Amino acid sequence: MPPESSPPPPPDPRIAREQAIADNTRAESELNRFIATKQDALFVAPDAFYRTQGADAIRTAPFVLDSLSRLNEDALDGLANDAQRRKLGPALDAHLQLTRDDIARHVSEQSKVWQRQTALDRIALLTKEAAYRHNDDGLIDAIGTAAGSAARAHARVGDQPPDVEAENAAAAKARSGILSAAIQARLGAGNISGATALFDRVQDQLDPTHARPLQAQLGSEQRFDTGSAYAGALMPVSLDTSADGVETGKPEIISDASPEPVEVGKQYAQAEDERHKAKDDPVYLIKKLEHTATPQDRIAHGDAPLEVVRPPPISIPLAKSPARAAPTPGDAIPIGKFAGESIPARSSKRNFNKAERADGNRIGYKTGCHTCGSRDPGTPSGNFYLDHQPASRLNFAGVDQRLYPQCMTCSARQGGQTSRYLKEAEEYARELLKKDPEQ
């Protein structure tokens, strides 16, 4: 019988120690690789998971978790022995569980973002619908109710207990935005009486942020004839007027847009259509009352020139003279310093067509409001106001006008400023008339 083989010699402790170190190092190296790959998938790559938002985050989450699970299995399968797997396995499981928790939190947050954005998108669409259907009062009310429901849904999103007061406030503001859009659409269409009627009916439902600019603009419209109509009735003119040979001043145009072609002999058509406004100019009226109007003033305003020798000025004792100087327009009324392109105005009316609206918005979003430079029109519809320059209420000489984009805030401010100027001019003319009734 063969001799028994001798047992193998015991392993060298030094080799065994180095083997254990090698197993630990390999496990740590694979853990580093897993972490780097996970970070790339979650944070770094162009389509990284934590870059996704809303519905995309919810849709992508299962694929990301499946990819990380396969990465975990591949890392364990690629190891050389069980000692390395026993070292790496628990570490990978811990990292994977933390990642699952983070992904679940991100999905929960983005689900809320999606719900809120869906509600906001609904309110924005309803606001446009109100602008499109602004002449239907019944439909506007229904749209306002729908917007209120969407606002309540937006306010309810989250893990907090329901807050009825906050929901009511959100619904009221959304409804106010709908009503404001309808009123602004009527103003944009030139339906001032309809806009005023709707404003009066729903004024108590409007949020102050919507009511203030609307009230200022509507107020200026309602006072349109306060200065100019009164000035025209204050001094009837019986002198012959004729457009033959009359030159009207042209405003300086800051524009790189080509004007519409003008037919020979018709270049003063707009001035002819609106020539009656020339005699309603409060400043010109004051000059006539004070006998300081020059022949050039009279020609520009449609009156036949007087003889070269004019009557002496009205003699009014200093103590009885008007208490203030003649009013002048403010800085917000002329063409603003931010003006870029402009488009020709067909008339002083605001019945703008789609092409004019589109061109005005193009210029507005390119160079901003001609008064303040803002590229945000501030209107629910996203349309810039189209501002006549020279301002229609002050265009007494009937010169050709251009349209410039203007934001809602500057439009309301300009309307109020124009009305104040006309009112002051009227009051000033009244004071002068009291001193010389025969004029």
C-alpha positions, 0 to 999 in steps of 0.5 A, a space after each residue: 500500500 502506497 505511503 500516505 501523502 503528507 498534508 500541505 504546508 500551512 499558508 504563509 501568513 504574509 501571503 494570506 494577509 496580502 490576499 485579504 487586503 487584495 480582496 478588500 481593495 478589489 471590493 472597494 474599487 468596484 464600489 467606486 466604479 458603481 458610485 461613479 456610474 450611478 452619479 453619471 446616470 443621476 446627475 451628470 449625463 445630459 439625460 440624467 434622472 435628476 434633470 428630469 421634471 414633471 411627467 418625465 421624472 415619473 416616466 423615467 424612474 422605473 428605467 433608472 432603478 432597473 439600470 442600477 439593479 443590473 449594474 449591482 448584479 454585474 459588479 458582483 458577477 465580475 468579482 474573483 471570489 466569494 470573499 470579495 462578494 461578501 465585502 462588496 454586496 452589503 455596501 452595494 445594497 446600502 448605496 442602492 437603497 439610499 438611491 431608491 429613497 432619493 429617486 422616490 422623493 424626486 418622483 414625489 416632488 415632480 409629481 406635485 410640480 406636474 400637477 401644479 403646472 397642469 393647473 396653471 396651463 389650464 388657467 392660461 388657456 382659459 385666459 386666452 379663451 376669455 380674450 377670444 370670446 370677450 363679447 359673450 358675458 355668459 361664457 366669460 362667467 363660465 370661463 371664470 368659474 372653470 379658472 377658479 376650479 383650476 386654481 383650487 386644484 393648484 392650491 390643493 397640491 401638496 401634503 399639507 391639510 386643505 386650506 379653504 381660505 387659501 383655495 378661495 383666494 386663489 380661485 378669486 384671483 384666477 377669476 379676476 384674471 379671466 375678467 381682466 383679460 375680457 375687459 382688455 380684449 374689448 379695449 383692444 377691439 375699440 369697444 370702450 362702452 362694452 369694456 366699461 360696462 363689464 368693468 362696472 359689473 364685475 369691479 367688486 370681483 377684480 383683484 387690485 392688481 388687475 383693477 388698478 391699471 384697468 380703472 386708470 385706462 378706462 377712466 382716461 377713455 371716459 374722459 376723452 372729450 373732457 378737454 378736446 370736445 369742450 375746447 372745440 365748443 368753446 370757440 366756434 370758428 367761422 373762417 374759411 379753411 382749405 387744405 389746398 397748399 397747406 403743409 402739415 408737420 411730420 413727426 420724427 420717425 424712429 424706425 427701420 420699417 418701410 412706410 406704406 406707399 403714398 399716392 401723389 395728391 393723397 399724402 394728406 388724406 389722414 389729416 383731411 379726415 381728422 382736420 376738425 381735431 386741429 381746432 380742438 387743441 387746448 394749447 392752440 385755443 389758449 394761444 388764440 385767447 391770449 392773441 399769441 397764435 402765429 400765422 403758422 399756428 393758424 395754418 397748422 391748425 386749419 384756420 385761415 391766417 390773420 393779417 400780419 398786424 394782430 390785435 393787442 394782448 388781452 389786458 388782465 390785471 395781474 391779481 385776476 390772471 390765472 393762478 397757474 401757467 399754461 399746462 404742457 404734456 408730460 414726458 410719457 406722451 411723446 415717442 419713448 427713448 426705447 422706440 425701435 421699429 414702428 408701423 403706419 397707422 391706418 387711422 386714429 382708431 384701435 381696430 387693429 387687424 391680425 397683421 398689425 397685432 403680429 407686427 406690433 408683438 414682433 417689434 415689442 418682443 424684440 425691442 420692448 415697450 417704446 416708453 420703458 423698454 420692457 419686453 413683457 407686455 404685462 397683458 394676459 393675452 401676451 399682446 403689446 398695446 399699439 400706441 399711436 404716435 403722435 398720441 391721438 388725443 393730442 394730434 390736433 394738427 392731424 399729422 400721420 401717425 405710427 404705431 409703437 409697442 407699449 406695455 400695459 403699465 405705460 399705456 395706462 399711465 400715458 392715458 391718465 397723463 393725457 387726460 390730466 393734461 386735457 383737463 388742466 388745459 380745459 380749466 386753464 381755458 375756462 379761467 381765460 374765458 372768464 377774464 374775456 367772455 367776448 372771446 
